[in-house]
Protein backbone atom coordinates (compact mmCIF):
# COMPACT_ATOMS: atom_id res chain seq x y z
CA UNK A 1 0.00 0.00 0.00
CA UNK A 2 2.76 2.44 0.95
CA UNK A 3 4.64 1.71 -2.28
CA UNK A 4 1.47 2.34 -4.31
CA UNK A 5 0.95 5.61 -2.45
CA UNK A 6 4.53 6.69 -3.16
CA UNK A 7 4.16 5.85 -6.85
CA UNK A 8 0.94 7.83 -6.99
CA UNK A 9 2.60 10.83 -5.33
CA UNK A 10 5.52 10.66 -7.77
CA UNK A 11 3.12 10.34 -10.72
CA UNK A 12 1.11 13.37 -9.59
CA UNK A 13 4.22 15.50 -9.01
CA UNK A 14 5.75 14.51 -12.34
CA UNK A 15 2.47 15.20 -14.15
CA UNK A 16 2.31 18.69 -12.65
CA UNK A 17 5.93 19.40 -13.57
CA UNK A 18 5.45 18.03 -17.08
CA UNK A 19 2.40 20.20 -17.71
CA UNK A 20 4.20 23.19 -16.20
CA UNK A 21 7.24 22.71 -18.46
CA UNK A 22 5.09 22.14 -21.54
CA UNK A 23 3.19 25.33 -20.74
CA UNK A 24 6.34 27.44 -20.28
CA UNK A 25 8.34 26.04 -23.20
CA UNK A 26 5.29 26.03 -25.45
CA UNK A 27 4.56 29.66 -24.57
CA UNK A 28 8.17 30.63 -25.34
CA UNK A 29 7.98 28.84 -28.68
CA UNK A 30 4.71 30.47 -29.66
CA UNK A 31 6.03 33.86 -28.53
CA UNK A 32 9.15 33.48 -30.69
CA UNK A 33 7.11 32.33 -33.66
CA UNK A 34 4.72 35.26 -33.24
CA UNK A 35 7.64 37.67 -33.01
CA UNK A 36 9.02 36.44 -36.34
CA UNK A 37 5.61 36.79 -37.93
CA UNK A 38 5.23 40.32 -36.57
CA UNK A 39 8.54 41.29 -38.10
CA UNK A 40 7.35 40.02 -41.46
CA UNK A 41 4.08 41.91 -41.05
CA UNK A 42 5.98 45.07 -40.26
CA UNK A 43 7.99 44.61 -43.43
CA UNK A 44 4.80 44.07 -45.38
CA UNK A 45 3.27 47.31 -44.10
CA UNK A 46 5.95 49.31 -45.95
CA UNK A 47 5.38 49.30 -49.72
CA UNK A 48 8.02 47.22 -51.52
CA UNK A 49 10.73 49.24 -53.20
CA UNK A 50 10.42 48.49 -56.88
CA UNK A 51 13.96 49.08 -57.98
CA UNK A 52 16.17 47.13 -60.28
CA UNK A 53 18.18 44.70 -58.26
CA UNK A 54 21.49 46.32 -59.20
CA UNK A 55 20.27 49.63 -57.67
CA UNK A 56 18.95 48.04 -54.43
CA UNK A 57 20.48 49.10 -51.17
CA UNK A 58 21.12 45.98 -49.04
CA UNK A 59 21.44 48.08 -45.89
CA UNK A 60 17.77 49.12 -46.10
CA UNK A 61 16.49 45.62 -45.44
CA UNK A 62 17.49 43.50 -42.41
CA UNK A 63 15.68 40.33 -43.51
CA UNK A 64 16.50 38.90 -46.95
CA UNK A 65 13.64 39.65 -49.30
CA UNK A 66 12.63 39.61 -52.94
CA UNK A 67 10.16 41.56 -55.03
CA UNK A 68 8.58 40.94 -58.37
CA UNK A 69 5.61 41.94 -60.50
CA UNK A 70 3.28 40.58 -63.15
CA UNK A 71 2.04 43.14 -65.64
CA UNK A 72 -1.30 43.11 -67.42
CA UNK A 73 0.15 41.07 -70.28
CA UNK A 74 1.41 38.36 -67.85
CA UNK A 75 5.07 39.28 -68.09
CA UNK A 76 6.99 38.62 -64.87
CA UNK A 77 9.75 40.95 -63.72
CA UNK A 78 12.07 40.34 -60.77
CA UNK A 79 13.18 43.57 -59.09
CA UNK A 80 15.10 42.64 -55.95
CA UNK A 81 16.29 39.16 -55.01
CA UNK A 82 18.32 38.99 -51.85
CA UNK A 83 17.35 35.31 -51.35
CA UNK A 84 20.68 33.74 -52.20
CA UNK A 85 19.27 30.19 -52.29
CA UNK A 86 16.47 31.06 -54.76
CA UNK A 87 17.37 31.73 -58.38
CA UNK A 88 15.46 34.20 -60.53
CA UNK A 89 14.09 31.34 -62.62
CA UNK A 90 12.73 29.64 -59.50
CA UNK A 91 11.31 32.90 -58.19
CA UNK A 92 9.65 33.53 -61.56
CA UNK A 93 8.07 30.07 -61.41
CA UNK A 94 6.84 30.73 -57.86
CA UNK A 95 5.24 34.04 -58.92
CA UNK A 96 3.61 32.37 -61.92
CA UNK A 97 2.12 29.70 -59.63
CA UNK A 98 0.86 32.26 -57.09
CA UNK A 99 -0.65 34.37 -59.86
CA UNK A 100 -3.08 31.54 -60.58
CA UNK A 101 -4.46 31.58 -57.01
CA UNK A 102 -6.54 34.05 -55.04
CA UNK A 103 -4.28 34.07 -51.98
CA UNK A 104 -2.96 37.48 -50.96
CA UNK A 105 -0.89 36.37 -47.97
CA UNK A 106 0.74 33.14 -46.82
CA UNK A 107 3.71 30.88 -47.47
CA UNK A 108 4.90 29.28 -50.66
CA UNK A 109 5.07 25.50 -50.99
CA UNK A 110 8.61 25.79 -52.31
CA UNK A 111 11.25 27.15 -49.90
CA UNK A 112 8.47 28.19 -47.47
CA UNK A 113 8.78 31.87 -48.37
CA UNK A 114 6.35 34.24 -46.69
CA UNK A 115 4.66 36.38 -49.34
CA UNK A 116 2.13 39.16 -49.87
CA UNK A 117 0.72 40.52 -53.04
CA UNK A 118 -1.09 43.73 -53.88
CA UNK A 119 -2.64 45.14 -56.99
CA UNK A 120 -0.88 48.01 -58.74
CA UNK A 121 -1.75 50.36 -61.53
CA UNK A 122 -2.60 49.24 -65.06
CA UNK A 123 -3.64 45.77 -63.81
CA UNK A 124 -0.17 44.88 -62.56
CA UNK A 125 0.23 42.55 -59.54
CA UNK A 126 3.19 43.06 -57.22
CA UNK A 127 4.67 40.29 -55.06
CA UNK A 128 6.80 40.73 -51.95
CA UNK A 129 8.69 37.76 -50.46
CA UNK A 130 10.61 37.44 -47.19
CA UNK A 131 12.97 34.72 -46.07
CA UNK A 132 11.85 32.25 -43.37
CA UNK A 133 14.95 30.05 -43.38
CA UNK A 134 16.56 31.81 -40.44
CA UNK A 135 13.19 31.83 -38.69
CA UNK A 136 12.77 28.09 -39.17
CA UNK A 137 16.35 27.39 -38.11
CA UNK A 138 15.87 29.49 -34.99
CA UNK A 139 12.58 27.79 -34.13
CA UNK A 140 14.06 24.32 -34.73
CA UNK A 141 16.99 25.18 -32.50
CA UNK A 142 14.59 26.43 -29.84
CA UNK A 143 12.63 23.17 -30.05
CA UNK A 144 15.85 21.18 -29.66
CA UNK A 145 17.03 23.21 -26.68
CA UNK A 146 13.56 23.07 -25.13
CA UNK A 147 13.56 19.27 -25.40
CA UNK A 148 17.01 19.07 -23.82
CA UNK A 149 16.02 21.43 -21.03
CA UNK A 150 12.70 19.63 -20.55
CA UNK A 151 14.24 16.16 -20.36
CA UNK A 152 16.93 17.39 -17.99
CA UNK A 153 14.41 19.17 -15.79
CA UNK A 154 12.09 16.14 -15.71
CA UNK A 155 14.98 13.83 -14.84
CA UNK A 156 16.16 16.14 -12.08
CA UNK A 157 12.70 16.61 -10.67
CA UNK A 158 12.09 12.86 -10.79
CA UNK A 159 14.91 12.43 -8.29
CA UNK A 160 13.48 15.26 -6.23
CA UNK A 161 10.01 13.65 -6.44
CA UNK A 162 11.39 10.38 -5.11
CA UNK A 163 12.82 12.17 -2.10
CA UNK A 164 9.68 14.24 -1.64
CA UNK A 165 7.46 11.15 -1.84
CA UNK A 166 9.42 9.51 0.97
CA UNK A 167 9.01 12.60 3.11
CA UNK A 168 5.32 13.05 2.24
CA UNK A 169 4.23 9.46 2.89
CA UNK A 170 6.39 9.00 5.98
CA UNK A 171 3.57 9.99 8.40
CA UNK A 172 1.19 7.70 6.55
CA UNK A 173 3.75 4.92 6.65
CA UNK A 174 4.16 5.32 10.39
CA UNK A 175 0.38 5.30 10.91
CA UNK A 176 0.02 2.25 8.66
CA UNK A 177 2.78 0.44 10.52
CA UNK A 178 1.14 1.17 13.86
CA UNK A 179 -2.21 -0.02 12.54
CA UNK A 180 -0.65 -3.19 11.12
CA UNK A 181 1.17 -3.87 14.35
CA UNK A 182 -2.03 -3.30 16.33
CA UNK A 183 -3.99 -5.70 14.14
CA UNK A 184 -1.26 -8.32 14.39
CA UNK A 185 -0.93 -7.95 18.17
CA UNK A 186 -4.68 -7.85 18.76
CA UNK A 187 -5.25 -10.88 16.54
CA UNK A 188 -2.49 -12.79 18.30
CA UNK A 189 -3.76 -11.88 21.76
CA UNK A 190 -7.36 -12.77 20.89
CA UNK A 191 -6.40 -16.29 19.82
CA UNK A 192 -5.70 -17.43 23.39
CA UNK A 193 -9.01 -16.42 25.01
CA UNK A 194 -10.92 -17.69 21.95
CA UNK A 195 -9.15 -21.02 22.21
CA UNK A 196 -10.05 -21.23 25.90
CA UNK A 197 -13.69 -20.34 25.20
CA UNK A 198 -13.98 -22.90 22.41
CA UNK A 199 -12.20 -25.67 24.31
CA UNK A 200 -14.37 -25.18 27.41
CA UNK A 201 -17.49 -25.06 25.25
CA UNK A 202 -16.47 -28.30 23.56
CA UNK A 203 -15.84 -29.95 26.92
CA UNK A 204 -19.24 -28.87 28.22
CA UNK A 205 -20.95 -30.22 25.12
CA UNK A 206 -18.98 -33.49 25.25
CA UNK A 207 -19.50 -34.04 28.97
CA UNK A 208 -23.27 -33.88 28.76
CA UNK A 209 -23.38 -31.84 31.93
CA UNK A 210 -25.85 -29.47 30.33
CA UNK A 211 -29.02 -31.45 29.87
CA UNK A 212 -31.49 -28.69 29.23
CA UNK A 213 -32.26 -28.52 25.49
CA UNK A 214 -32.35 -24.73 25.35
CA UNK A 215 -29.03 -24.46 27.16
CA UNK A 216 -27.45 -26.97 24.77
CA UNK A 217 -28.66 -24.84 21.87
CA UNK A 218 -27.06 -21.85 23.55
CA UNK A 219 -23.77 -23.78 23.87
CA UNK A 220 -23.94 -24.67 20.18
CA UNK A 221 -24.49 -21.00 19.34
CA UNK A 222 -21.52 -20.00 21.50
CA UNK A 223 -19.34 -22.55 19.75
CA UNK A 224 -20.51 -21.49 16.27
CA UNK A 225 -19.95 -17.79 16.91
CA UNK A 226 -16.63 -18.54 18.56
CA UNK A 227 -15.54 -20.43 15.45
CA UNK A 228 -16.58 -17.48 13.28
CA UNK A 229 -14.62 -15.07 15.45
CA UNK A 230 -11.62 -17.38 15.39
CA UNK A 231 -11.78 -17.46 11.59
CA UNK A 232 -11.89 -13.65 11.46
CA UNK A 233 -8.92 -13.39 13.82
CA UNK A 234 -6.95 -15.87 11.72
CA UNK A 235 -7.75 -13.90 8.56
CA UNK A 236 -6.67 -10.61 10.14
CA UNK A 237 -3.45 -12.19 11.38
CA UNK A 238 -2.79 -13.62 7.92
CA UNK A 239 -3.24 -10.20 6.30
CA UNK A 240 -1.05 -8.55 8.92
CA UNK A 241 1.70 -11.05 8.18
CA UNK A 242 1.31 -10.43 4.47
CA UNK A 243 1.70 -6.67 5.03
CA UNK A 244 4.79 -7.23 7.09
CA UNK A 245 6.35 -9.77 4.76
CA UNK A 246 4.96 -9.58 1.22
CA UNK A 247 7.43 -12.16 -0.15
CA UNK A 248 8.11 -15.65 1.09
CA UNK A 249 11.32 -16.17 3.05
CA UNK A 250 11.82 -19.72 1.76
CA UNK A 251 10.45 -21.41 -1.32
CA UNK A 252 10.39 -25.00 -2.38
CA UNK A 253 8.96 -26.84 -5.40
CA UNK A 254 5.23 -27.35 -4.88
CA UNK A 255 3.07 -29.60 -7.04
CA UNK A 256 0.09 -27.33 -7.63
CA UNK A 257 -1.68 -30.03 -9.66
CA UNK A 258 -1.76 -32.24 -6.56
CA UNK A 259 -2.97 -29.34 -4.39
CA UNK A 260 -5.83 -28.45 -6.75
CA UNK A 261 -6.89 -32.10 -7.12
CA UNK A 262 -6.85 -32.56 -3.34
CA UNK A 263 -8.85 -29.37 -2.74
CA UNK A 264 -11.51 -30.32 -5.28
CA UNK A 265 -11.83 -33.83 -3.80
CA UNK A 266 -12.30 -32.34 -0.32
CA UNK A 267 -14.92 -29.94 -1.66
CA UNK A 268 -16.95 -32.52 -3.61
CA UNK A 269 -19.14 -33.78 -0.71
CA UNK A 270 -20.20 -30.25 0.20
CA UNK A 271 -20.92 -29.45 -3.44
CA UNK A 272 -23.02 -32.56 -3.90
CA UNK A 273 -24.91 -31.86 -0.66
CA UNK A 274 -26.02 -28.59 -2.26
CA UNK A 275 -27.11 -30.55 -5.37
CA UNK A 276 -24.49 -28.83 -7.47
CA UNK A 277 -21.77 -30.16 -9.75
CA UNK A 278 -17.98 -29.78 -9.67
CA UNK A 279 -15.84 -30.43 -12.75
CA UNK A 280 -12.07 -30.17 -12.97
CA UNK A 281 -9.53 -30.21 -15.77
CA UNK A 282 -6.11 -30.24 -14.14
CA UNK A 283 -2.87 -30.65 -16.07
CA UNK A 284 -0.45 -33.03 -14.39
CA UNK A 285 2.78 -32.18 -12.56
CA UNK A 286 2.63 -28.39 -12.72
CA UNK A 287 4.90 -27.01 -10.03
CA UNK A 288 5.86 -23.61 -8.69
CA UNK A 289 8.36 -22.39 -6.13
CA UNK A 290 6.47 -21.42 -3.01
CA UNK A 291 4.69 -22.49 0.15
CA UNK A 292 2.39 -25.50 -0.16
CA UNK A 293 0.20 -24.44 2.76
CA UNK A 294 -0.35 -20.96 1.42
CA UNK A 295 -1.14 -22.26 -2.09
CA UNK A 296 -3.64 -24.71 -0.62
CA UNK A 297 -5.22 -21.82 1.28
CA UNK A 298 -5.50 -19.81 -1.95
CA UNK A 299 -7.20 -22.72 -3.73
CA UNK A 300 -9.60 -23.30 -0.84
CA UNK A 301 -10.56 -19.62 -0.81
CA UNK A 302 -11.46 -19.64 -4.51
CA UNK A 303 -13.45 -22.87 -4.21
CA UNK A 304 -15.22 -21.67 -1.09
CA UNK A 305 -16.03 -18.36 -2.79
CA UNK A 306 -17.55 -20.20 -5.77
CA UNK A 307 -19.52 -22.42 -3.42
CA UNK A 308 -20.89 -19.51 -1.37
CA UNK A 309 -21.85 -17.18 -4.18
CA UNK A 310 -22.77 -19.66 -6.91
CA UNK A 311 -26.34 -20.12 -8.06
CA UNK A 312 -28.34 -23.18 -6.90
CA UNK A 313 -28.02 -26.32 -9.07
CA UNK A 314 -25.11 -24.71 -10.96
CA UNK A 315 -21.70 -26.12 -11.84
CA UNK A 316 -18.28 -25.10 -10.55
CA UNK A 317 -15.57 -25.50 -13.17
CA UNK A 318 -11.92 -25.73 -12.10
CA UNK A 319 -9.08 -25.73 -14.63
CA UNK A 320 -5.32 -25.72 -14.23
CA UNK A 321 -3.04 -25.35 -17.22
CA UNK A 322 0.27 -23.89 -18.35
CA UNK A 323 0.34 -20.76 -20.49
CA UNK A 324 2.89 -18.48 -22.08
CA UNK A 325 5.91 -18.97 -24.29
CA UNK A 326 8.17 -22.01 -24.14
CA UNK A 327 11.02 -20.11 -22.52
CA UNK A 328 8.73 -18.53 -19.91
CA UNK A 329 5.80 -20.62 -18.80
CA UNK A 330 3.19 -19.64 -16.23
CA UNK A 331 0.61 -21.60 -14.35
CA UNK A 332 -3.02 -20.50 -14.78
CA UNK A 333 -5.68 -21.60 -12.30
CA UNK A 334 -9.29 -20.66 -13.00
CA UNK A 335 -12.45 -21.23 -10.96
CA UNK A 336 -15.73 -20.44 -12.74
CA UNK A 337 -19.21 -20.52 -11.27
CA UNK A 338 -22.64 -19.32 -12.26
CA UNK A 339 -24.30 -16.55 -10.29
CA UNK A 340 -25.12 -12.86 -10.34
CA UNK A 341 -22.69 -11.35 -12.89
CA UNK A 342 -20.06 -9.01 -11.52
CA UNK A 343 -19.76 -5.54 -12.99
CA UNK A 344 -16.33 -4.29 -14.18
CA UNK A 345 -16.17 -2.06 -11.08
CA UNK A 346 -16.88 -5.02 -8.81
CA UNK A 347 -14.27 -7.15 -10.57
CA UNK A 348 -11.70 -4.45 -9.75
CA UNK A 349 -12.86 -3.82 -6.16
CA UNK A 350 -13.69 -7.32 -4.99
CA UNK A 351 -10.13 -7.95 -3.75
CA UNK A 352 -10.16 -4.96 -1.40
CA UNK A 353 -10.28 -5.72 2.31
CA UNK A 354 -13.73 -5.84 3.88
CA UNK A 355 -15.30 -5.23 0.46
CA UNK A 356 -18.79 -6.66 0.25
CA UNK A 357 -21.10 -6.92 -2.72
CA UNK A 358 -24.51 -5.30 -2.70
CA UNK A 359 -26.36 -6.95 0.17
CA UNK A 360 -29.50 -7.15 -1.97
CA UNK A 361 -27.66 -9.62 -4.22
CA UNK A 362 -26.38 -11.98 -1.54
CA UNK A 363 -27.18 -13.00 2.02
CA UNK A 364 -23.93 -14.92 2.51
CA UNK A 365 -22.25 -14.14 5.81
CA UNK A 366 -18.63 -13.06 5.74
CA UNK A 367 -16.18 -10.27 6.37
CA UNK A 368 -14.77 -9.69 2.88
CA UNK A 369 -11.25 -10.86 3.70
CA UNK A 370 -10.94 -14.13 1.79
CA UNK A 371 -10.13 -12.70 -1.63
CA UNK A 372 -7.78 -10.14 -0.06
CA UNK A 373 -5.85 -13.02 1.48
CA UNK A 374 -5.87 -14.84 -1.88
CA UNK A 375 -4.44 -11.73 -3.53
CA UNK A 376 -1.67 -11.45 -0.94
CA UNK A 377 -0.78 -15.13 -1.45
CA UNK A 378 -0.62 -14.68 -5.23
CA UNK A 379 1.65 -11.66 -4.82
CA UNK A 380 3.87 -13.55 -2.38
CA UNK A 381 4.49 -16.09 -5.13
CA UNK A 382 5.22 -13.44 -7.77
CA UNK A 383 1.86 -13.82 -9.50
CA UNK A 384 -1.44 -12.05 -9.77
CA UNK A 385 -5.14 -12.74 -9.35
CA UNK A 386 -8.10 -11.16 -11.13
CA UNK A 387 -11.80 -11.68 -11.81
CA UNK A 388 -13.77 -11.63 -15.05
CA UNK A 389 -17.46 -11.92 -15.85
CA UNK A 390 -19.28 -12.67 -19.07
CA UNK A 391 -21.97 -10.19 -18.01
CA UNK A 392 -24.66 -12.88 -18.17
CA UNK A 393 -24.25 -15.49 -15.45
CA UNK A 394 -20.67 -16.78 -15.20
CA UNK A 395 -17.94 -15.27 -13.00
CA UNK A 396 -14.39 -16.58 -13.29
CA UNK A 397 -11.44 -16.02 -10.97
CA UNK A 398 -7.95 -16.44 -12.39
CA UNK A 399 -4.60 -16.94 -10.67
CA UNK A 400 -1.41 -16.76 -12.70
CA UNK A 401 1.90 -17.83 -11.12
CA UNK A 402 5.43 -18.29 -12.47
CA UNK A 403 5.82 -21.97 -13.30
CA UNK A 404 8.82 -24.02 -12.20
CA UNK A 405 7.87 -27.14 -14.18
CA UNK A 406 5.22 -26.79 -16.89
CA UNK A 407 4.23 -28.81 -19.90
CA UNK A 408 5.81 -27.18 -23.00
CA UNK A 409 2.94 -28.21 -25.25
CA UNK A 410 0.25 -26.31 -23.31
CA UNK A 411 -1.60 -23.55 -25.15
CA UNK A 412 -2.29 -19.99 -24.08
CA UNK A 413 -5.99 -19.53 -23.23
CA UNK A 414 -7.83 -16.29 -23.88
CA UNK A 415 -8.01 -14.07 -20.78
ABEGO torsion letter per residue (X at the ends): XAAAAAAAAAAAAAAAAAAAAAAAAAAAAAAAAAAAAAAAAAAAABBBBBBBAAABBAAABABBBBBBBBBAAGBBBBABBABAABBAAAAAAAAAAAAABABABEBBABGGBBBBBBBBBGGBBBBBBBBAAAAAAAAAAAAAAAAAAAAAAAAAAAAAAAAAAAAAAAAAAAAAAAAAAAAAAAAAAAAAAAAAAAAAAAAAAAAGABABAAAAAAAAAAAAAAAAAAAAAAAAAAAAAAAABABBABBBBBBAAAAAAAAAAAAAAAAAAAGBBBBBBBBBGBBBBEBAAAAAAAAAAAAAAAAAABBBGBBBBBBBBBBEBAABBBBBBBBBBBEBBBBAAAAAAAABBGBBBBAAABABBEAGAAAAAAAAAAAAAGBBBBBBBAGAABBBBBBBBBBABBBAABBBBBX
